[in-house]
């Protein structure tokens, strides 16, 4: 794996985490 692939996968994972937290925040309202 090269650096870009690692960076891209990490950024995707963090984006998914942000989405999850945002959804849970909205649900708690």
URHUKA-V438703 format. One record per residue. N is the residue number from 1. PHI is phi in whole degrees, -180 to 180 (* if undefined). PSI is psi in whole degrees, 0 to 359 (* if undefined). Layout:
[[N,PHI,PSI] [N,PHI,PSI]]
//
This chain:
[[1,*,134] [2,-93,174] [3,-60,318] [4,-62,319] [5,-63,317] [6,-63,314] [7,-62,316] [8,-63,315] [9,-65,323] [10,-67,318] [11,-67,323] [12,-62,316] [13,-62,317] [14,-68,324] [15,-63,318] [16,-64,321] [17,-62,316] [18,-62,317] [19,-61,316] [20,-61,313] [21,-65,321] [22,-63,316] [23,-64,316] [24,-65,324] [25,-64,317] [26,-66,319] [27,-64,319] [28,-67,323] [29,49,*]]
//
